[in-house]
Amino acid sequence: MSAPGPSERRLFCLRDAQVDALKRMLALHTDGPAAVAKLETWKVLVFDRRTRDIIAPLLTVHELRSYGVTLHLMIENERQAVPDVPAVYFVEATRENVEKILTDCKNQMYASYHVNFSSTISRELLEYFATESVKHNTAGSIHKIYDHYVNFASEDEGVFSLLLHDAFRSLNDPAQKDSDVEAYLGRIVDGLFDTVATASVMPFLAYHKGDASEAVAKGLAARLREHQKAKTNLFKETSKAFRRPLLIILDRSSDIAGILHHPWTYAALAADVAGLRLGKVNVDVHGSSGSSEAKTYTIERDDDFWHTNAAAPFPSVAENVEGALQKYKEEEAALKEKFGSDALTSEGAKNLATAVNVLPELQKRKRNIDMHTNIATSLLEKIKQRELDKYFSLETSMLSRKLGLQKLEREILAVLQGDKGTPEDKLRAYIIYFLACDVREEAAAEAEQALGECGAPLHALEFVKQHKVFRKHAAAVAASVAANDSGAPVDVLSGFMGKVGQGLNQLGKNVRSLVLGKGELYFTRVVASLVAGAKSEKLDEFVIADPKTGGEVNASQEPHTYDEAVVFVVGGGSFTEYHNIMDTCAGKHITYGSTDMPPARDFIRQLSALGGANAISAAQ
Protein backbone atom coordinates (compact mmCIF):
# COMPACT_ATOMS: atom_id res chain seq x y z
CA MET A 1 0.00 0.00 0.00
CA SER A 2 1.67 3.19 -1.16
CA ALA A 3 2.01 6.21 1.09
CA PRO A 4 -0.29 9.12 0.35
CA GLY A 5 1.18 12.36 -0.98
CA PRO A 6 1.07 15.89 0.46
CA SER A 7 -2.17 17.78 0.97
CA GLU A 8 -3.14 21.37 0.26
CA ARG A 9 -6.88 21.55 0.85
CA ARG A 10 -9.77 19.76 2.50
CA LEU A 11 -11.24 16.98 0.36
CA PHE A 12 -13.98 15.66 2.61
CA CYS A 13 -16.47 18.57 2.57
CA LEU A 14 -19.66 16.71 3.38
CA ARG A 15 -22.08 19.49 4.26
CA ASP A 16 -21.26 21.65 1.22
CA ALA A 17 -21.52 18.63 -1.09
CA GLN A 18 -24.85 17.63 0.46
CA VAL A 19 -26.26 21.15 0.04
CA ASP A 20 -25.14 21.16 -3.60
CA ALA A 21 -26.90 17.83 -4.17
CA LEU A 22 -30.15 19.17 -2.69
CA LYS A 23 -29.93 22.33 -4.80
CA ARG A 24 -29.50 20.27 -7.96
CA MET A 25 -32.53 18.25 -6.94
CA LEU A 26 -34.63 21.41 -6.46
CA ALA A 27 -33.34 22.75 -9.81
CA LEU A 28 -34.82 19.58 -11.33
CA HIS A 29 -31.33 18.39 -12.24
CA THR A 30 -30.59 21.11 -14.78
CA ASP A 31 -27.28 22.94 -15.09
CA GLY A 32 -26.13 26.40 -16.11
CA PRO A 33 -28.58 29.27 -16.74
CA ALA A 34 -31.47 26.80 -17.03
CA ALA A 35 -30.90 25.76 -13.42
CA VAL A 36 -31.71 29.29 -12.22
CA ALA A 37 -35.05 29.20 -14.05
CA LYS A 38 -35.85 25.77 -12.64
CA LEU A 39 -34.99 26.90 -9.12
CA GLU A 40 -37.48 29.74 -9.50
CA THR A 41 -40.20 27.43 -10.86
CA TRP A 42 -42.94 26.86 -8.32
CA LYS A 43 -42.94 23.31 -7.04
CA VAL A 44 -44.14 21.08 -4.20
CA LEU A 45 -41.54 19.24 -2.09
CA VAL A 46 -42.65 15.91 -0.61
CA PHE A 47 -40.46 14.16 1.95
CA ASP A 48 -40.63 11.50 4.68
CA ARG A 49 -39.48 11.76 8.28
CA ARG A 50 -35.91 10.75 7.60
CA THR A 51 -35.37 13.03 4.60
CA ARG A 52 -37.02 15.88 6.51
CA ASP A 53 -34.28 15.46 9.10
CA ILE A 54 -31.65 15.46 6.34
CA ILE A 55 -32.97 18.76 4.95
CA ALA A 56 -33.59 20.47 8.33
CA PRO A 57 -30.02 21.55 9.22
CA LEU A 58 -29.17 22.47 5.61
CA LEU A 59 -31.99 24.57 4.15
CA THR A 60 -34.26 27.02 5.95
CA VAL A 61 -37.88 27.60 4.95
CA HIS A 62 -36.78 30.93 3.44
CA GLU A 63 -34.16 29.15 1.31
CA LEU A 64 -36.70 26.56 0.17
CA ARG A 65 -38.99 29.36 -0.95
CA SER A 66 -36.14 31.02 -2.84
CA TYR A 67 -35.71 27.69 -4.67
CA GLY A 68 -39.34 27.72 -5.73
CA VAL A 69 -40.78 25.43 -3.02
CA THR A 70 -44.26 26.78 -2.28
CA LEU A 71 -45.33 23.78 -0.19
CA HIS A 72 -43.33 21.16 1.68
CA LEU A 73 -45.36 18.17 2.81
CA MET A 74 -44.93 14.82 4.55
CA ILE A 75 -45.55 11.90 2.21
CA GLU A 76 -47.40 9.99 4.93
CA ASN A 77 -49.93 12.78 5.54
CA GLU A 78 -53.11 13.36 3.61
CA ARG A 79 -52.37 15.96 0.91
CA GLN A 80 -54.53 18.04 -1.40
CA ALA A 81 -53.97 17.87 -5.14
CA VAL A 82 -52.06 20.72 -6.82
CA PRO A 83 -52.42 19.57 -10.44
CA ASP A 84 -50.69 22.55 -12.09
CA VAL A 85 -47.42 22.33 -10.17
CA PRO A 86 -44.57 19.82 -10.46
CA ALA A 87 -43.70 17.73 -7.39
CA VAL A 88 -40.21 16.90 -6.19
CA TYR A 89 -40.16 13.76 -4.06
CA PHE A 90 -37.21 13.29 -1.73
CA VAL A 91 -37.75 10.06 0.21
CA GLU A 92 -36.11 6.83 1.30
CA ALA A 93 -36.21 4.00 -1.22
CA THR A 94 -38.81 1.86 0.56
CA ARG A 95 -41.75 -0.17 -0.76
CA GLU A 96 -44.14 1.98 1.30
CA ASN A 97 -42.86 5.24 -0.24
CA VAL A 98 -42.98 3.81 -3.76
CA GLU A 99 -46.59 2.74 -3.21
CA LYS A 100 -47.52 6.27 -2.08
CA ILE A 101 -45.85 7.84 -5.13
CA LEU A 102 -47.69 5.43 -7.43
CA THR A 103 -50.98 6.33 -5.73
CA ASP A 104 -50.27 10.05 -6.19
CA CYS A 105 -49.59 9.45 -9.88
CA LYS A 106 -52.84 7.50 -10.32
CA ASN A 107 -54.76 10.29 -8.56
CA GLN A 108 -53.04 12.96 -10.71
CA MET A 109 -52.00 14.93 -7.64
CA TYR A 110 -49.36 17.01 -9.45
CA ALA A 111 -48.39 18.11 -12.97
CA SER A 112 -45.25 15.96 -13.06
CA TYR A 113 -43.21 13.82 -10.69
CA HIS A 114 -39.47 14.20 -10.06
CA VAL A 115 -38.56 11.25 -7.84
CA ASN A 116 -35.37 11.44 -5.77
CA PHE A 117 -34.35 8.64 -3.42
CA SER A 118 -31.99 9.50 -0.57
CA SER A 119 -29.91 6.42 -1.34
CA THR A 120 -29.75 3.62 -3.90
CA ILE A 121 -33.02 1.91 -4.82
CA SER A 122 -32.80 -1.85 -5.24
CA ARG A 123 -33.23 -3.32 -8.71
CA GLU A 124 -36.21 -5.34 -7.51
CA LEU A 125 -38.01 -2.25 -6.17
CA LEU A 126 -37.14 -0.19 -9.24
CA GLU A 127 -38.55 -2.86 -11.54
CA TYR A 128 -41.73 -2.96 -9.47
CA PHE A 129 -42.00 0.85 -9.71
CA ALA A 130 -41.63 0.70 -13.51
CA THR A 131 -44.07 -2.17 -13.95
CA GLU A 132 -46.79 -0.53 -11.88
CA SER A 133 -46.30 2.82 -13.63
CA VAL A 134 -46.80 1.20 -17.03
CA LYS A 135 -49.76 -0.84 -15.81
CA HIS A 136 -51.62 2.26 -14.63
CA ASN A 137 -50.49 4.41 -17.57
CA THR A 138 -48.68 6.93 -15.35
CA ALA A 139 -45.12 6.44 -16.58
CA GLY A 140 -45.35 9.50 -18.82
CA SER A 141 -45.93 11.83 -15.88
CA ILE A 142 -42.83 10.59 -14.01
CA HIS A 143 -40.12 12.87 -15.30
CA LYS A 144 -37.12 10.97 -13.91
CA ILE A 145 -36.01 8.79 -11.03
CA TYR A 146 -32.73 9.63 -9.31
CA ASP A 147 -30.52 7.81 -6.83
CA HIS A 148 -28.74 10.14 -4.43
CA TYR A 149 -26.10 9.28 -1.85
CA VAL A 150 -27.16 11.68 0.88
CA ASN A 151 -28.76 9.34 3.40
CA PHE A 152 -27.12 11.02 6.40
CA ALA A 153 -27.58 14.25 8.34
CA SER A 154 -25.02 17.07 8.54
CA GLU A 155 -25.43 17.94 12.22
CA ASP A 156 -22.91 20.78 11.98
CA GLU A 157 -19.91 21.87 9.95
CA GLY A 158 -17.63 18.84 10.10
CA VAL A 159 -20.13 16.64 11.99
CA PHE A 160 -22.51 14.07 10.49
CA SER A 161 -24.89 11.40 11.73
CA LEU A 162 -26.44 8.37 10.06
CA LEU A 163 -29.62 8.95 12.12
CA LEU A 164 -29.52 5.37 13.37
CA HIS A 165 -30.97 5.71 16.85
CA ASP A 166 -30.29 3.23 19.68
CA ALA A 167 -27.26 1.90 17.82
CA PHE A 168 -25.30 0.93 20.93
CA ARG A 169 -28.21 -1.03 22.36
CA SER A 170 -28.99 -2.67 19.02
CA LEU A 171 -25.43 -3.91 18.57
CA ASN A 172 -24.88 -5.06 22.17
CA ASP A 173 -28.24 -6.56 23.12
CA PRO A 174 -27.80 -10.30 23.84
CA ALA A 175 -31.42 -10.86 22.79
CA GLN A 176 -30.72 -9.65 19.25
CA LYS A 177 -30.51 -12.33 16.58
CA ASP A 178 -27.28 -12.53 14.60
CA SER A 179 -29.22 -11.78 11.43
CA ASP A 180 -30.63 -8.59 12.99
CA VAL A 181 -27.17 -7.42 14.05
CA GLU A 182 -25.81 -8.14 10.57
CA ALA A 183 -28.68 -6.20 8.99
CA TYR A 184 -27.99 -3.25 11.31
CA LEU A 185 -24.29 -3.32 10.44
CA GLY A 186 -25.35 -3.35 6.79
CA ARG A 187 -27.30 -0.12 7.32
CA ILE A 188 -24.19 1.45 8.82
CA VAL A 189 -22.14 0.36 5.80
CA ASP A 190 -24.76 1.81 3.45
CA GLY A 191 -24.73 5.12 5.31
CA LEU A 192 -20.94 5.36 5.32
CA PHE A 193 -20.85 4.54 1.61
CA ASP A 194 -23.20 7.48 1.03
CA THR A 195 -20.91 9.84 2.92
CA VAL A 196 -17.78 8.91 0.97
CA ALA A 197 -19.77 8.93 -2.29
CA THR A 198 -21.10 12.42 -1.53
CA ALA A 199 -17.58 13.63 -0.74
CA SER A 200 -16.48 11.85 -3.95
CA VAL A 201 -13.19 10.78 -2.39
CA MET A 202 -11.94 7.22 -1.84
CA PRO A 203 -10.43 7.07 1.67
CA PHE A 204 -8.05 4.68 3.36
CA LEU A 205 -9.76 2.79 6.19
CA ALA A 206 -8.55 2.22 9.75
CA TYR A 207 -10.28 -0.16 12.15
CA HIS A 208 -9.72 -2.11 15.37
CA LYS A 209 -9.49 -5.86 15.03
CA GLY A 210 -12.21 -7.93 16.65
CA ASP A 211 -15.04 -5.47 17.24
CA ALA A 212 -17.88 -3.84 15.31
CA SER A 213 -15.50 -1.42 13.60
CA GLU A 214 -13.87 -4.35 11.77
CA ALA A 215 -17.21 -5.64 10.47
CA VAL A 216 -18.18 -2.16 9.24
CA ALA A 217 -14.77 -1.48 7.66
CA LYS A 218 -14.67 -4.79 5.81
CA GLY A 219 -18.25 -4.35 4.62
CA LEU A 220 -17.46 -0.84 3.39
CA ALA A 221 -14.23 -1.94 1.70
CA ALA A 222 -16.10 -4.69 -0.16
CA ARG A 223 -18.79 -2.21 -1.23
CA LEU A 224 -16.18 0.27 -2.48
CA ARG A 225 -14.29 -2.41 -4.43
CA GLU A 226 -17.54 -3.58 -6.00
CA HIS A 227 -18.38 -0.03 -7.00
CA GLN A 228 -15.06 0.32 -8.83
CA LYS A 229 -16.36 -2.29 -11.31
CA ALA A 230 -19.44 -0.17 -12.10
CA LYS A 231 -19.67 1.89 -15.29
CA THR A 232 -20.32 5.10 -13.38
CA ASN A 233 -17.57 5.90 -10.89
CA LEU A 234 -18.69 8.22 -8.10
CA PHE A 235 -15.15 8.88 -6.92
CA LYS A 236 -12.90 11.44 -8.51
CA GLU A 237 -9.25 10.61 -8.92
CA THR A 238 -7.34 12.92 -6.62
CA SER A 239 -4.18 14.56 -7.88
CA LYS A 240 -0.88 13.31 -6.56
CA ALA A 241 -0.69 16.71 -4.89
CA PHE A 242 -3.45 15.60 -2.54
CA ARG A 243 -3.68 12.92 0.06
CA ARG A 244 -6.58 10.58 0.34
CA PRO A 245 -8.16 11.01 3.78
CA LEU A 246 -8.07 8.31 6.44
CA LEU A 247 -11.48 7.06 7.56
CA ILE A 248 -11.01 5.84 11.14
CA ILE A 249 -13.85 3.57 12.28
CA LEU A 250 -14.16 3.09 16.04
CA ASP A 251 -16.51 1.08 18.28
CA ARG A 252 -18.16 2.92 21.17
CA SER A 253 -17.74 -0.24 23.23
CA SER A 254 -14.04 0.62 23.43
CA ASP A 255 -14.72 3.86 25.31
CA ILE A 256 -18.04 4.39 27.06
CA ALA A 257 -16.54 7.18 29.18
CA GLY A 258 -16.04 9.47 26.18
CA ILE A 259 -19.75 9.87 25.47
CA LEU A 260 -20.68 10.32 29.15
CA HIS A 261 -18.13 13.02 30.00
CA HIS A 262 -19.86 16.25 31.03
CA PRO A 263 -19.23 18.98 28.42
CA TRP A 264 -17.68 22.42 28.67
CA THR A 265 -17.61 23.71 25.08
CA TYR A 266 -20.50 25.72 23.67
CA ALA A 267 -21.89 23.22 21.15
CA ALA A 268 -21.37 20.27 23.50
CA LEU A 269 -23.25 22.06 26.30
CA ALA A 270 -26.02 23.01 23.87
CA ALA A 271 -26.32 19.34 22.85
CA ASP A 272 -26.16 17.96 26.38
CA VAL A 273 -28.25 20.57 28.21
CA ALA A 274 -30.43 22.22 25.55
CA GLY A 275 -31.04 19.26 23.24
CA LEU A 276 -29.14 20.57 20.21
CA ARG A 277 -30.08 18.29 17.32
CA LEU A 278 -30.16 18.97 13.59
CA GLY A 279 -29.47 22.67 14.22
CA LYS A 280 -32.33 23.16 16.73
CA VAL A 281 -31.73 24.32 20.32
CA ASN A 282 -34.43 24.34 23.03
CA VAL A 283 -34.02 26.83 25.89
CA ASP A 284 -36.06 28.69 28.50
CA VAL A 285 -36.03 32.45 27.90
CA HIS A 286 -36.83 34.73 30.84
CA GLY A 287 -38.85 37.88 30.22
CA SER A 288 -38.64 41.22 32.04
CA SER A 289 -41.56 40.15 34.28
CA GLY A 290 -39.61 37.14 35.52
CA SER A 291 -41.71 34.58 33.65
CA SER A 292 -39.99 32.06 31.40
CA GLU A 293 -40.95 30.84 27.94
CA ALA A 294 -39.76 27.72 26.15
CA LYS A 295 -38.20 28.70 22.86
CA THR A 296 -36.60 26.82 19.98
CA TYR A 297 -33.78 28.50 18.06
CA THR A 298 -32.31 27.45 14.73
CA ILE A 299 -28.55 27.54 14.18
CA GLU A 300 -28.22 28.43 10.49
CA ARG A 301 -25.33 27.49 8.21
CA ASP A 302 -24.16 31.09 7.86
CA ASP A 303 -24.04 31.78 11.62
CA ASP A 304 -20.50 33.18 11.97
CA PHE A 305 -20.74 33.45 15.75
CA TRP A 306 -21.56 29.74 16.00
CA HIS A 307 -18.75 28.79 13.60
CA THR A 308 -16.27 30.75 15.71
CA ASN A 309 -17.48 29.66 19.14
CA ALA A 310 -19.01 26.18 18.83
CA ALA A 311 -15.82 24.44 19.98
CA ALA A 312 -14.80 27.16 22.46
CA PRO A 313 -14.95 26.75 26.26
CA PHE A 314 -18.17 28.24 27.59
CA PRO A 315 -16.61 31.20 29.44
CA SER A 316 -14.94 32.36 26.21
CA VAL A 317 -18.32 32.25 24.50
CA ALA A 318 -19.74 34.43 27.25
CA GLU A 319 -17.05 37.03 26.63
CA ASN A 320 -17.52 36.84 22.88
CA VAL A 321 -21.26 37.46 23.17
CA GLU A 322 -20.44 40.67 25.02
CA GLY A 323 -17.87 41.57 22.37
CA ALA A 324 -20.29 40.95 19.51
CA LEU A 325 -22.95 43.08 21.21
CA GLN A 326 -20.50 45.93 21.79
CA LYS A 327 -19.34 45.81 18.16
CA TYR A 328 -22.95 45.92 16.98
CA LYS A 329 -23.68 48.97 19.15
CA GLU A 330 -20.63 50.77 17.78
CA GLU A 331 -21.60 50.08 14.15
CA GLU A 332 -25.20 51.09 14.84
CA ALA A 333 -24.02 54.37 16.41
CA ALA A 334 -21.71 55.05 13.45
CA LEU A 335 -24.58 54.45 11.04
CA LYS A 336 -26.87 56.81 12.93
CA GLU A 337 -24.15 59.45 12.90
CA LYS A 338 -23.79 59.21 9.12
CA PHE A 339 -27.53 59.26 8.65
CA GLY A 340 -27.92 62.51 10.52
CA SER A 341 -28.60 66.16 9.87
CA ASP A 342 -27.33 66.09 6.27
CA ALA A 343 -29.97 63.59 5.14
CA LEU A 344 -31.43 66.05 2.60
CA THR A 345 -28.09 66.74 0.87
CA SER A 346 -26.69 64.65 -1.97
CA GLU A 347 -24.16 63.21 0.44
CA GLY A 348 -26.97 62.48 2.86
CA ALA A 349 -28.88 60.68 0.13
CA LYS A 350 -25.86 58.44 -0.46
CA ASN A 351 -25.67 57.75 3.25
CA LEU A 352 -29.37 56.95 3.28
CA ALA A 353 -28.91 54.44 0.46
CA THR A 354 -26.03 52.88 2.38
CA ALA A 355 -28.18 52.68 5.51
CA VAL A 356 -30.99 50.98 3.60
CA ASN A 357 -28.52 48.35 2.37
CA VAL A 358 -26.70 47.87 5.66
CA LEU A 359 -29.65 47.97 8.06
CA PRO A 360 -31.11 44.51 7.25
CA GLU A 361 -27.70 42.92 7.82
CA LEU A 362 -27.31 44.78 11.13
CA GLN A 363 -30.79 43.70 12.22
CA LYS A 364 -29.98 40.09 11.38
CA ARG A 365 -26.80 40.30 13.42
CA LYS A 366 -28.71 41.77 16.35
CA ARG A 367 -31.24 38.90 16.24
CA ASN A 368 -28.32 36.47 16.14
CA ILE A 369 -26.64 38.13 19.13
CA ASP A 370 -29.93 38.07 21.05
CA MET A 371 -30.33 34.37 20.24
CA HIS A 372 -26.84 33.46 21.48
CA THR A 373 -27.30 35.65 24.55
CA ASN A 374 -30.48 33.76 25.43
CA ILE A 375 -28.87 30.37 24.75
CA ALA A 376 -25.82 31.28 26.86
CA THR A 377 -28.03 32.59 29.67
CA SER A 378 -30.06 29.38 29.73
CA LEU A 379 -26.93 27.23 29.70
CA LEU A 380 -25.45 29.28 32.54
CA GLU A 381 -28.54 28.74 34.66
CA LYS A 382 -28.34 24.96 34.15
CA ILE A 383 -24.62 24.99 34.92
CA LYS A 384 -25.26 26.73 38.24
CA GLN A 385 -28.32 24.63 39.15
CA ARG A 386 -26.56 21.32 38.52
CA GLU A 387 -22.97 22.47 39.20
CA LEU A 388 -21.96 21.04 35.84
CA ASP A 389 -18.64 22.84 36.07
CA LYS A 390 -17.69 20.70 39.07
CA TYR A 391 -18.72 17.50 37.31
CA PHE A 392 -16.60 18.45 34.30
CA SER A 393 -13.63 19.32 36.49
CA LEU A 394 -13.86 16.12 38.53
CA GLU A 395 -14.22 13.87 35.45
CA THR A 396 -11.25 15.58 33.82
CA SER A 397 -9.23 14.88 36.98
CA MET A 398 -10.28 11.21 36.80
CA LEU A 399 -9.15 10.78 33.21
CA SER A 400 -5.91 12.71 33.59
CA ARG A 401 -5.08 11.34 37.06
CA LYS A 402 -4.50 14.85 38.38
CA LEU A 403 -5.59 13.65 41.82
CA GLY A 404 -4.52 10.62 43.81
CA LEU A 405 -6.93 7.71 44.00
CA GLN A 406 -7.80 8.37 47.64
CA LYS A 407 -8.63 12.00 46.94
CA LEU A 408 -10.64 11.04 43.87
CA GLU A 409 -12.59 8.58 45.99
CA ARG A 410 -13.45 11.28 48.52
CA GLU A 411 -14.42 13.72 45.76
CA ILE A 412 -16.70 11.31 43.90
CA LEU A 413 -18.45 10.18 47.10
CA ALA A 414 -19.02 13.81 48.08
CA VAL A 415 -20.62 14.49 44.69
CA LEU A 416 -22.81 11.39 44.81
CA GLN A 417 -24.01 12.19 48.32
CA GLY A 418 -24.51 15.89 47.58
CA ASP A 419 -27.67 17.63 46.42
CA LYS A 420 -26.40 19.10 43.15
CA GLY A 421 -26.90 17.47 39.78
CA THR A 422 -29.52 15.11 38.44
CA PRO A 423 -29.39 11.35 39.13
CA GLU A 424 -28.06 10.92 35.58
CA ASP A 425 -25.30 13.50 36.25
CA LYS A 426 -24.16 11.49 39.26
CA LEU A 427 -24.34 8.18 37.44
CA ARG A 428 -22.30 9.55 34.51
CA ALA A 429 -19.57 10.74 36.86
CA TYR A 430 -19.48 7.45 38.73
CA ILE A 431 -19.33 5.35 35.55
CA ILE A 432 -16.32 7.35 34.37
CA TYR A 433 -14.73 6.89 37.79
CA PHE A 434 -15.53 3.17 37.72
CA LEU A 435 -13.96 2.73 34.27
CA ALA A 436 -10.96 4.96 34.91
CA CYS A 437 -9.93 3.84 38.38
CA ASP A 438 -9.51 0.78 40.56
CA VAL A 439 -12.50 1.11 42.90
CA ARG A 440 -12.38 -0.39 46.39
CA GLU A 441 -15.31 -2.67 47.25
CA GLU A 442 -16.26 -0.54 50.26
CA ALA A 443 -16.24 2.65 48.20
CA ALA A 444 -18.25 0.95 45.42
CA ALA A 445 -20.90 -0.17 47.91
CA GLU A 446 -21.13 3.32 49.40
CA ALA A 447 -21.34 4.90 45.95
CA GLU A 448 -24.04 2.53 44.72
CA GLN A 449 -26.07 3.14 47.83
CA ALA A 450 -25.92 6.89 47.19
CA LEU A 451 -26.88 6.36 43.55
CA GLY A 452 -29.81 4.17 44.53
CA GLU A 453 -31.05 6.70 47.07
CA CYS A 454 -31.05 9.53 44.51
CA GLY A 455 -32.95 7.45 41.94
CA ALA A 456 -30.18 6.81 39.40
CA PRO A 457 -30.92 4.01 36.90
CA LEU A 458 -28.66 1.28 38.30
CA HIS A 459 -29.33 -1.13 35.44
CA ALA A 460 -26.95 1.05 33.41
CA LEU A 461 -24.21 0.49 35.96
CA GLU A 462 -24.84 -3.26 35.92
CA PHE A 463 -24.16 -3.33 32.19
CA VAL A 464 -20.98 -1.26 32.61
CA LYS A 465 -19.72 -3.67 35.29
CA GLN A 466 -20.18 -6.65 32.98
CA HIS A 467 -18.78 -4.70 30.07
CA LYS A 468 -15.58 -3.78 31.94
CA VAL A 469 -14.88 -7.44 32.66
CA PHE A 470 -14.94 -8.32 28.97
CA ARG A 471 -13.08 -5.29 27.64
CA LYS A 472 -9.40 -6.06 28.01
CA HIS A 473 -8.31 -2.58 27.09
CA ALA A 474 -10.88 -0.67 29.16
CA ALA A 475 -7.95 0.54 31.25
CA ALA A 476 -6.91 2.65 28.23
CA VAL A 477 -9.71 5.03 29.16
CA ALA A 478 -7.72 5.96 32.25
CA ALA A 479 -4.24 6.11 30.66
CA SER A 480 -2.13 8.91 32.00
CA VAL A 481 -1.61 12.04 29.90
CA ALA A 482 0.64 14.97 30.49
CA ALA A 483 -0.99 16.99 33.24
CA ASN A 484 -1.10 20.76 32.88
CA ASP A 485 -1.18 21.15 36.64
CA SER A 486 -2.07 19.27 39.81
CA GLY A 487 -4.25 19.79 42.83
CA ALA A 488 -7.91 19.88 43.68
CA PRO A 489 -10.67 20.44 41.10
CA VAL A 490 -11.03 24.16 40.48
CA ASP A 491 -14.06 26.25 41.32
CA VAL A 492 -14.87 27.06 37.72
CA LEU A 493 -17.84 29.31 38.44
CA SER A 494 -15.87 31.71 40.61
CA GLY A 495 -16.89 35.21 39.53
CA PHE A 496 -19.52 33.90 37.11
CA MET A 497 -22.69 34.82 38.97
CA GLY A 498 -23.85 37.90 37.09
CA LYS A 499 -26.61 37.83 34.49
CA VAL A 500 -25.58 37.58 30.86
CA GLY A 501 -27.14 40.89 29.93
CA GLN A 502 -25.15 42.58 32.70
CA GLY A 503 -21.80 41.20 31.61
CA LEU A 504 -21.16 37.55 30.78
CA ASN A 505 -17.45 38.28 30.70
CA GLN A 506 -17.15 38.71 34.48
CA LEU A 507 -15.41 35.39 34.99
CA GLY A 508 -12.90 34.15 37.49
CA LYS A 509 -9.35 33.19 36.53
CA ASN A 510 -10.00 29.51 37.20
CA VAL A 511 -12.86 29.38 34.72
CA ARG A 512 -10.68 30.62 31.88
CA SER A 513 -8.13 27.86 32.31
CA LEU A 514 -10.60 24.99 32.57
CA VAL A 515 -10.38 22.83 29.42
CA LEU A 516 -10.40 19.15 28.59
CA GLY A 517 -6.73 18.31 28.19
CA LYS A 518 -5.37 17.37 24.78
CA GLY A 519 -5.53 13.65 24.27
CA GLU A 520 -7.51 13.16 27.45
CA LEU A 521 -10.12 10.90 25.81
CA TYR A 522 -9.18 7.45 24.56
CA PHE A 523 -10.48 7.88 21.01
CA THR A 524 -8.63 11.20 20.78
CA ARG A 525 -5.33 9.48 21.55
CA VAL A 526 -6.02 6.77 18.98
CA VAL A 527 -6.90 9.28 16.26
CA ALA A 528 -3.90 11.50 17.08
CA SER A 529 -1.54 8.51 16.85
CA LEU A 530 -3.04 7.29 13.56
CA VAL A 531 -2.93 10.65 11.75
CA ALA A 532 0.57 11.41 13.06
CA GLY A 533 1.90 8.05 11.91
CA ALA A 534 3.14 7.28 15.42
CA LYS A 535 4.60 3.91 16.29
CA SER A 536 2.56 3.17 19.37
CA GLU A 537 1.53 0.05 21.26
CA LYS A 538 -2.04 1.35 21.34
CA LEU A 539 -2.13 0.85 17.54
CA ASP A 540 -1.04 -2.80 17.58
CA GLU A 541 -4.64 -3.94 17.19
CA PHE A 542 -5.44 -1.43 14.44
CA VAL A 543 -5.33 -2.13 10.71
CA ILE A 544 -5.02 0.30 7.79
CA ALA A 545 -6.80 -0.94 4.64
CA ASP A 546 -6.85 0.39 1.09
CA PRO A 547 -10.22 -0.41 -0.54
CA LYS A 548 -8.75 0.36 -3.97
CA THR A 549 -6.23 -2.47 -3.84
CA GLY A 550 -7.54 -4.67 -1.06
CA GLY A 551 -4.22 -4.34 0.79
CA GLU A 552 -3.98 -4.20 4.59
CA VAL A 553 -1.16 -3.37 7.00
CA ASN A 554 -0.79 -3.18 10.76
CA ALA A 555 -1.09 0.49 11.78
CA SER A 556 1.91 0.35 14.13
CA GLN A 557 4.22 -1.48 11.73
CA GLU A 558 3.89 0.68 8.63
CA PRO A 559 2.71 4.12 9.81
CA HIS A 560 1.95 7.05 7.48
CA THR A 561 0.96 10.59 8.29
CA TYR A 562 -2.39 11.99 7.15
CA ASP A 563 -3.45 15.62 6.86
CA GLU A 564 -7.15 14.75 6.74
CA ALA A 565 -9.17 12.22 8.71
CA VAL A 566 -12.80 11.20 9.04
CA VAL A 567 -13.54 9.74 12.48
CA PHE A 568 -16.63 7.54 12.61
CA VAL A 569 -17.92 6.03 15.86
CA VAL A 570 -20.20 2.99 15.74
CA GLY A 571 -22.65 3.27 18.63
CA GLY A 572 -22.97 7.00 19.29
CA GLY A 573 -20.84 10.14 19.18
CA SER A 574 -20.56 13.40 21.10
CA PHE A 575 -19.50 16.99 20.48
CA THR A 576 -17.17 16.79 23.51
CA GLU A 577 -15.24 13.99 21.82
CA TYR A 578 -15.21 15.81 18.47
CA HIS A 579 -13.88 19.03 20.01
CA ASN A 580 -11.19 17.16 21.96
CA ILE A 581 -10.03 15.44 18.77
CA MET A 582 -9.96 18.75 16.89
CA ASP A 583 -8.03 20.45 19.68
CA THR A 584 -5.50 17.63 19.93
CA CYS A 585 -5.08 17.25 16.15
CA ALA A 586 -4.75 20.98 15.46
CA GLY A 587 -3.55 21.58 11.90
CA LYS A 588 -5.32 18.47 10.58
CA HIS A 589 -8.66 18.47 8.77
CA ILE A 590 -11.02 16.43 10.95
CA THR A 591 -14.56 15.34 10.07
CA TYR A 592 -16.47 13.51 12.79
CA GLY A 593 -19.46 11.23 12.39
CA SER A 594 -21.41 8.55 14.17
CA THR A 595 -24.42 6.31 13.89
CA ASP A 596 -26.17 9.01 15.96
CA MET A 597 -25.32 11.93 18.28
CA PRO A 598 -27.44 11.02 21.32
CA PRO A 599 -27.51 13.19 24.44
CA ALA A 600 -25.90 11.47 27.41
CA ARG A 601 -29.27 10.84 29.07
CA ASP A 602 -30.35 8.87 26.00
CA PHE A 603 -27.14 6.84 26.08
CA ILE A 604 -27.78 6.13 29.78
CA ARG A 605 -31.23 4.86 28.74
CA GLN A 606 -29.58 2.47 26.27
CA LEU A 607 -27.17 1.24 28.95
CA SER A 608 -30.12 0.71 31.32
CA ALA A 609 -31.97 -1.35 28.72
CA LEU A 610 -28.87 -3.47 28.20
CA GLY A 611 -28.33 -3.89 31.94
CA GLY A 612 -31.90 -5.10 32.32
CA ALA A 613 -31.61 -7.40 29.30
CA ASN A 614 -28.36 -8.90 30.58
CA ALA A 615 -29.92 -9.52 33.99
CA ILE A 616 -32.85 -11.34 32.39
CA SER A 617 -30.48 -13.31 30.14
CA ALA A 618 -28.36 -14.37 33.13
CA ALA A 619 -31.45 -15.42 35.08
CA GLN A 620 -32.56 -17.63 32.24
Secondary structure, DSSP 8 states (H G I E B T S, - for coil): --------S----HHHHHHHHHHHHHTTT--THHHHHHHHS-EEEEE-HHHHHHHTTT--HHHHHHTTEEEEEETTS----BTTS-EEEEE---HHHHHHHHHHHHTT-BS-EEEEESS---HHHHHHHHHHHHHTT-GGGEEEEEE----SEEEETTEEE---TTHHHHHH-TTS-HHHHHHHHHHHHHHHHHHHHHHT---EEEEETTSHHHHHHHHHHHHHHHHHTSSS--S----TTS---EEEEEEGGG-SHHHHS---BHHHHHHHHH--BTTEEEEEEE-TTS-EEEEEEE--TT-HHHHHHTTSBHHHHHHHHHHHHHHHHHHHHHHHHHSSTTTTSHHHHHHHHHHHHHHHHHHHHHHHHHHHHHHHHHHHHHHHHHTHHHHHHHHHHHHHT-S-HHHHHHHHHHHHHSS-S-HHHHHHHHHHHHHHS---HHHHHHHHHHHHHHT--HHHHHHHHHHHHH-TTGGGGG-----S--SS---TTTT--S-GGGTTT---HHHHH----TT-SHHHHHHHHHHHT---GGGTTEEEEETTTTEEEETTTS----SEEEEEEET---HHHHHHHHHHTTTSEEEEEES----HHHHHHHHHHHHHHHHHHHH-
